[in-house]
Amino acid sequence: MTKVQLLALGIAIVLPLSVLLYSSSRSAGDKQTIRAEIGEGKHALRAEMEVLRADTAAGLARVQRAIARFENKFVVHDPEHRN
Protein backbone atom coordinates (compact mmCIF):
# COMPACT_ATOMS: atom_id res chain seq x y z
CA MET A 1 0.00 0.00 0.00
CA THR A 2 1.17 3.47 -0.73
CA LYS A 3 1.41 6.23 1.84
CA VAL A 4 -1.65 7.94 0.36
CA GLN A 5 -3.71 4.77 0.66
CA LEU A 6 -2.58 4.24 4.27
CA LEU A 7 -3.45 7.85 5.06
CA ALA A 8 -6.91 7.44 3.50
CA LEU A 9 -7.45 4.21 5.42
CA GLY A 10 -6.34 5.85 8.66
CA ILE A 11 -8.70 8.76 8.11
CA ALA A 12 -11.51 6.36 7.22
CA ILE A 13 -11.03 4.62 10.57
CA VAL A 14 -10.17 7.53 12.86
CA LEU A 15 -12.73 10.06 11.65
CA PRO A 16 -15.87 7.95 12.25
CA LEU A 17 -14.55 6.85 15.65
CA SER A 18 -13.87 10.43 16.71
CA VAL A 19 -17.33 11.52 15.56
CA LEU A 20 -18.87 8.61 17.48
CA LEU A 21 -17.00 9.55 20.67
CA TYR A 22 -17.97 13.21 20.30
CA SER A 23 -21.66 12.46 19.78
CA SER A 24 -21.62 10.01 22.68
CA SER A 25 -20.25 12.64 25.05
CA ARG A 26 -22.87 15.14 23.87
CA SER A 27 -25.69 12.66 24.35
CA ALA A 28 -24.62 12.07 27.97
CA GLY A 29 -25.09 15.78 28.67
CA ASP A 30 -28.39 15.75 26.83
CA LYS A 31 -29.57 12.82 28.95
CA GLN A 32 -28.84 14.76 32.13
CA THR A 33 -30.74 17.77 30.81
CA ILE A 34 -33.72 15.64 29.83
CA ARG A 35 -33.75 13.90 33.22
CA ALA A 36 -33.71 17.27 34.98
CA GLU A 37 -36.58 18.55 32.85
CA ILE A 38 -38.58 15.37 33.46
CA GLY A 39 -38.01 15.79 37.20
CA GLU A 40 -39.29 19.36 37.06
CA GLY A 41 -42.29 18.21 35.07
CA LYS A 42 -43.05 15.53 37.65
CA HIS A 43 -43.00 18.09 40.45
CA ALA A 44 -45.30 20.42 38.51
CA LEU A 45 -47.72 17.58 37.75
CA ARG A 46 -47.77 16.44 41.36
CA ALA A 47 -48.53 19.97 42.52
CA GLU A 48 -51.36 20.23 39.98
CA MET A 49 -52.71 16.85 41.11
CA GLU A 50 -52.82 18.09 44.71
CA VAL A 51 -54.78 21.15 43.61
CA LEU A 52 -57.20 18.97 41.66
CA ARG A 53 -57.61 16.61 44.62
CA ALA A 54 -58.48 19.55 46.85
CA ASP A 55 -60.95 20.89 44.28
CA THR A 56 -62.52 17.44 43.91
CA ALA A 57 -62.83 17.03 47.68
CA ALA A 58 -64.45 20.46 47.97
CA GLY A 59 -66.86 19.62 45.14
CA LEU A 60 -67.80 16.30 46.74
CA ALA A 61 -68.39 18.05 50.05
CA ARG A 62 -70.75 20.50 48.31
CA VAL A 63 -72.61 17.62 46.66
CA GLN A 64 -72.92 15.81 50.00
CA ARG A 65 -74.29 18.94 51.66
CA ALA A 66 -76.80 19.40 48.83
CA ILE A 67 -77.92 15.77 49.16
CA ALA A 68 -78.28 16.19 52.92
CA ARG A 69 -80.44 19.31 52.40
CA PHE A 70 -82.56 17.43 49.86
CA GLU A 71 -82.98 14.50 52.25
CA ASN A 72 -83.99 16.86 55.06
CA LYS A 73 -86.62 18.50 52.84
CA PHE A 74 -87.85 15.10 51.69
CA VAL A 75 -88.19 13.85 55.28
CA VAL A 76 -90.14 16.97 56.24
CA HIS A 77 -92.55 16.79 53.27
CA ASP A 78 -92.85 13.05 52.89
CA PRO A 79 -95.38 12.52 55.72
CA GLU A 80 -97.67 15.13 54.15
CA HIS A 81 -98.01 13.04 50.97
CA ARG A 82 -98.55 9.63 52.57
CA ASN A 83 -102.20 10.23 53.49
WOGILIN-V879462 format. One record per residue. N is the residue number from 1. RES is the residue in one letter. PHI is phi in radians with two decimals (NA if undefined). D_CENTER is the distance of its C-alpha to the mean C-alpha in whole Angstrom. Layout:
# WOGILIN-V879462
N|RES|PHI|D_CENTER  N|RES|PHI|D_CENTER
This chain:
# WOGILIN-V879462
1|M|NA|58  2|T|-1.46|59  3|K|-1.08|57  4|V|-1.14|55  5|Q|-1.16|54  6|L|-1.11|53  7|L|-1.09|51  8|A|-1.10|49  9|L|-1.15|48  10|G|-1.07|47  11|I|-1.13|45  12|A|-1.12|44  13|I|-1.60|42  14|V|-1.25|41  15|L|-1.07|40  16|P|-1.09|37  17|L|-1.13|36  18|S|-1.17|36  19|V|-1.13|33  20|L|-1.09|31  21|L|-1.11|31  22|Y|-1.10|30  23|S|-1.19|27  24|S|-1.15|26  25|S|-1.18|27  26|R|-1.19|25  27|S|-1.19|22  28|A|-1.12|22  29|G|-1.15|21  30|D|-1.11|18  31|K|-1.07|17  32|Q|-1.11|17  33|T|-1.11|15  34|I|-1.13|12  35|R|-1.07|12  36|A|-1.12|12  37|E|-1.16|10  38|I|-1.12|7  39|G|-1.05|9  40|E|-1.10|9  41|G|-1.10|6  42|K|-1.08|5  43|H|-1.10|8  44|A|-1.14|8  45|L|-1.14|6  46|R|-1.12|9  47|A|-1.11|11  48|E|-1.13|11  49|M|-1.11|11  50|E|-1.12|14  51|V|-1.09|16  52|L|-1.16|15  53|R|-1.09|17  54|A|-1.12|20  55|D|-1.11|20  56|T|-1.15|20  57|A|-1.09|23  58|A|-1.14|25  59|G|-1.12|25  60|L|-1.13|26  61|A|-1.10|29  62|R|-1.12|30  63|V|-1.12|30  64|Q|-1.10|32  65|R|-1.14|34  66|A|-1.12|35  67|I|-1.12|36  68|A|-1.08|38  69|R|-1.10|40  70|F|-1.10|41  71|E|-1.09|42  72|N|-1.10|44  73|K|-1.16|46  74|F|-1.15|46  75|V|-1.13|48  76|V|-1.18|50  77|H|-1.57|51  78|D|-1.06|51  79|P|-1.07|55  80|E|-1.14|56  81|H|-1.72|55  82|R|-1.51|57  83|N|-1.33|60
